[in-house]
Amino acid sequence: MGSSKDEQRTRADFSQRYATERTTALEDIERRVIGAAWAANGFTTVRQANRLGEIVELAPGKHLLDIGTGQGWPGLYLAKRTGCRATLTDMPLEGLAAGLRRGQRERLDVTGAVVASAKALPFAPESFDAIIHTDVLC
Ligand SMILES: C[S@@+](CC[C@H](N)C(=O)[O-])C[C@H]1O[C@@H](n2cnc3c(N)ncnc32)[C@H](O)[C@@H]1O
């Protein structure tokens, strides 16, 4: 299935954003605003991410899918906090590549990073124990 004009525009906008180098100044701002520096691109705070992890009952052995993850927020953070396994998905490759690098640096259990629109996800039913998305407008 081809992607819509909206999807193409979103992919182009966010690809550019995720290809931009992150500075220590940006990370300082992120720490002050949301409480941690995980390359977030939205307004979800650490407190809200923690609550989300509790609601979907993340724990070691559980498999989490983070849709529209950008560069891995909050999926990677929740994998670190709870010990769960994470799969990341979004449309721009640049964000997923950065997320994978961060996952490796943090030695997290990241099963995959999949380029896909949330409108047509390539996963079989019941592949995940929990599915989240933050600040994603499809
Ligand atoms: C504001 S960013 C939020 C990123 C991350 N979840 C966060 O909270 O930092 C929105 C993300 O949603 C993704 N997105 C928008 N429409 C999408 C769609 N149809 N399918 C998958 N991802 C989509 C964008 O590519 C972008 O990475």
The ligand as an SDF file (V2000), in Angstrom:
LIG
                    3D

 27 29  0  0  0  0  0  0  0  0999 V2000
    5.7470   14.5360   18.1630 C   0  0  0  0  0  0  0  0  0  0  0  0
    6.6330   13.0870   17.6140 S   0  0  0  0  0  0  0  0  0  0  0  0
    6.5910   12.0870   19.0870 C   0  0  0  0  0  0  0  0  0  0  0  0
    7.7420   11.0940   19.1050 C   0  0  0  0  0  0  0  0  0  0  0  0
    7.8620   10.2950   20.4070 C   0  0  0  0  0  0  0  0  0  0  0  0
    6.7500    9.3780   20.5970 N   0  0  0  0  0  0  0  0  0  0  0  0
    7.9720   11.2240   21.5930 C   0  0  0  0  0  0  0  0  0  0  0  0
    7.0230   11.3150   22.4050 O   0  0  0  0  0  0  0  0  0  0  0  0
    9.0190   11.8700   21.7080 O   0  0  0  0  0  0  0  0  0  0  0  0
    5.3940   12.3040   16.5980 C   0  0  0  0  0  0  0  0  0  0  0  0
    5.8880   11.0440   15.9090 C   0  0  0  0  0  0  0  0  0  0  0  0
    4.7600   10.3890   15.3550 O   0  0  0  0  0  0  0  0  0  0  0  0
    5.1470    9.8310   14.1280 C   0  0  0  0  0  0  0  0  0  0  0  0
    3.9510    9.6080   13.3000 N   0  0  0  0  0  0  0  0  0  0  0  0
    3.0740   10.5020   12.8160 C   0  0  0  0  0  0  0  0  0  0  0  0
    2.1470    9.9030   12.0490 N   0  0  0  0  0  0  0  0  0  0  0  0
    2.4640    8.5800   12.0590 C   0  0  0  0  0  0  0  0  0  0  0  0
    1.8810    7.4210   11.4380 C   0  0  0  0  0  0  0  0  0  0  0  0
    0.8180    7.4920   10.6350 N   0  0  0  0  0  0  0  0  0  0  0  0
    2.4540    6.2210   11.6980 N   0  0  0  0  0  0  0  0  0  0  0  0
    3.5380    6.1280   12.4950 C   0  0  0  0  0  0  0  0  0  0  0  0
    4.1460    7.1710   13.0890 N   0  0  0  0  0  0  0  0  0  0  0  0
    3.5990    8.3870   12.8580 C   0  0  0  0  0  0  0  0  0  0  0  0
    6.1070   10.8630   13.5440 C   0  0  0  0  0  0  0  0  0  0  0  0
    6.9250   10.3170   12.5200 O   0  0  0  0  0  0  0  0  0  0  0  0
    6.8870   11.2950   14.7830 C   0  0  0  0  0  0  0  0  0  0  0  0
    8.0630   10.5590   14.9670 O   0  0  0  0  0  0  0  0  0  0  0  0
  1  2  1  0
  2  3  1  0
  2 10  1  0
  3  4  1  0
  4  5  1  0
  5  6  1  0
  5  7  1  0
  7  8  2  0
  7  9  1  0
 10 11  1  0
 11 12  1  0
 11 26  1  0
 12 13  1  0
 13 14  1  0
 13 24  1  0
 14 15  1  0
 14 23  1  0
 15 16  2  0
 16 17  1  0
 17 18  1  0
 17 23  2  0
 18 19  1  0
 18 20  2  0
 20 21  1  0
 21 22  2  0
 22 23  1  0
 24 25  1  0
 24 26  1  0
 26 27  1  0
M  CHG  2   2   1   9  -1
M  END
$$$$
